[in-house]
Amino acid sequence: QVQFVESGGGLVQPGGSLRLSCAASLRDFSIYAMGWYRQAPGKQRELVATISSTGSSATYVDSVRGRFTISRDNAKNTVYLQIDSLIPEDTAVYYCNAGGLGPPLYAWGQGTQVTVSS
């Protein structure tokens, strides 16, 4: 059974930074493109960043480009999301999943809460 365990969220002030991690119990992790998603209160879950299977390419939604950086460590079955220059609109539960720009392939983990507030 595939599981994703997200961590690293918290309460931060505007302008702050966080590094989110997602550990995947996914066989052959290195063949999958991965994505980070977020769901804000009252809104649909949205894809914010993707990374190719090798880590050589990444994509970002316009609202986070230049502030978010996705990376991965295939030896650790882990994908990361560095979030800088946080703004209140980044407040959401953050999730990861396999599939990259395509539809998410597996059940969701519990996510990690990011709250940006002064």
Backbone torsions as a table, in degrees:
resi	resn	phi	psi	omega
1	GLN	NA	128.8	-178.6
2	VAL	-79.5	133.0	176.6
3	GLN	-131.5	144.0	172.9
4	PHE	-118.5	130.1	178.6
5	VAL	-120.1	107.0	-179.5
6	GLU	-92.8	145.8	179.5
7	SER	-153.4	169.9	174.5
8	GLY	103.9	-4.2	179.3
9	GLY	-72.6	176.0	178.7
10	GLY	168.9	-172.8	177.2
11	LEU	-99.3	121.8	-179.3
12	VAL	-133.5	156.1	176.8
13	GLN	-81.0	156.2	174.5
14	PRO	-53.6	138.4	-177.1
15	GLY	91.5	-10.9	-178.8
16	GLY	-79.0	-177.3	-177.2
17	SER	-134.4	155.0	173.0
18	LEU	-144.7	154.8	172.1
19	ARG	-123.1	113.5	179.6
20	LEU	-92.2	147.2	177.1
21	SER	-126.0	150.4	175.5
22	CYS	-138.1	111.8	176.8
23	ALA	-93.1	128.1	-175.3
24	ALA	-115.0	125.9	173.0
25	SER	-89.8	69.7	-171.1
26	LEU	-124.7	115.0	177.6
27	ARG	-62.3	139.0	-179.4
28	ASP	60.0	41.3	-179.8
29	PHE	-50.1	-38.5	-172.0
30	SER	-69.3	-7.9	179.1
31	ILE	-95.3	-5.7	-174.8
32	TYR	-100.5	133.3	161.5
33	ALA	-69.4	147.3	-176.9
34	MET	-124.1	158.9	178.6
35	GLY	-141.1	150.4	169.4
36	TRP	-106.1	134.9	179.2
37	TYR	-122.6	163.8	172.3
38	ARG	-145.4	152.0	177.4
39	GLN	-133.3	113.2	177.6
40	ALA	-86.5	157.8	179.7
41	PRO	-54.7	128.5	176.9
42	GLY	76.4	6.8	-178.1
43	LYS	-122.7	163.4	177.0
44	GLN	-76.5	153.8	175.0
45	ARG	-65.5	136.3	-179.8
46	GLU	-128.0	147.2	175.7
47	LEU	-81.8	126.9	-177.4
48	VAL	-112.2	-24.7	-178.7
49	ALA	-157.5	145.4	175.5
50	THR	-132.6	158.1	176.3
51	ILE	-140.8	141.3	-179.8
52	SER	-69.7	169.8	-175.8
53	SER	-61.0	-34.7	-179.7
54	THR	-90.4	-11.0	-176.9
55	GLY	85.9	7.3	-174.6
56	SER	-81.4	-16.7	179.3
57	SER	-142.3	152.5	-178.4
58	ALA	-143.8	155.1	174.3
59	THR	-130.8	154.4	-179.1
60	TYR	-140.3	145.8	171.2
61	VAL	-71.6	151.8	-173.2
62	ASP	-55.8	-37.2	-173.7
63	SER	-68.0	-15.2	-178.0
64	VAL	-119.1	-9.4	-176.6
65	ARG	-59.7	132.7	-178.2
66	GLY	92.4	-15.1	179.2
67	ARG	-115.7	-28.6	-179.1
68	PHE	-106.5	143.7	175.1
69	THR	-134.6	120.5	178.2
70	ILE	-96.6	142.2	177.5
71	SER	-150.1	171.6	-179.7
72	ARG	-150.1	156.5	174.0
73	ASP	-127.8	101.5	-175.3
74	ASN	-69.1	-23.9	177.1
75	ALA	-70.0	-23.2	-178.8
76	LYS	-109.1	4.6	-177.8
77	ASN	51.7	43.6	-173.7
78	THR	-133.3	140.4	173.4
79	VAL	-119.6	144.2	-175.2
80	TYR	-120.4	157.1	171.8
81	LEU	-137.1	108.8	174.5
82	GLN	-86.0	123.4	-177.4
83	ILE	-118.1	117.8	178.7
84	ASP	-116.6	164.7	177.1
85	SER	49.9	49.3	-177.1
86	LEU	-61.0	142.7	176.5
87	ILE	-124.7	158.4	-179.0
88	PRO	-54.6	-30.9	-179.7
89	GLU	-68.1	-10.4	175.9
90	ASP	-82.6	-6.6	179.0
91	THR	-60.9	122.3	-175.6
92	ALA	-178.5	169.5	166.8
93	VAL	-91.7	130.2	-176.5
94	TYR	-105.2	135.4	-177.8
95	TYR	-130.3	157.7	169.6
96	CYS	-121.3	161.1	176.1
97	ASN	-162.4	163.9	175.3
98	ALA	-87.9	153.0	176.8
99	GLY	128.4	-17.4	178.3
100	GLY	60.4	-125.9	-179.0
101	LEU	-77.2	-13.8	177.1
102	GLY	-81.4	-176.9	178.9
103	PRO	-65.2	149.1	177.2
104	PRO	-61.9	141.2	-169.6
105	LEU	-94.9	-21.1	-171.8
106	TYR	-133.2	173.0	178.4
107	ALA	-64.4	152.7	-177.6
108	TRP	-78.9	148.6	169.9
109	GLY	-81.4	-166.7	-176.9
110	GLN	-81.5	-14.7	-179.1
111	GLY	76.0	172.3	176.2
112	THR	-133.6	131.4	-174.2
113	GLN	-82.4	128.7	171.9
114	VAL	-116.0	122.8	178.7
115	THR	-123.9	123.5	-179.7
116	VAL	-111.3	113.0	-176.1
117	SER	-158.6	146.4	176.0
118	SER	-94.2	NA	NA
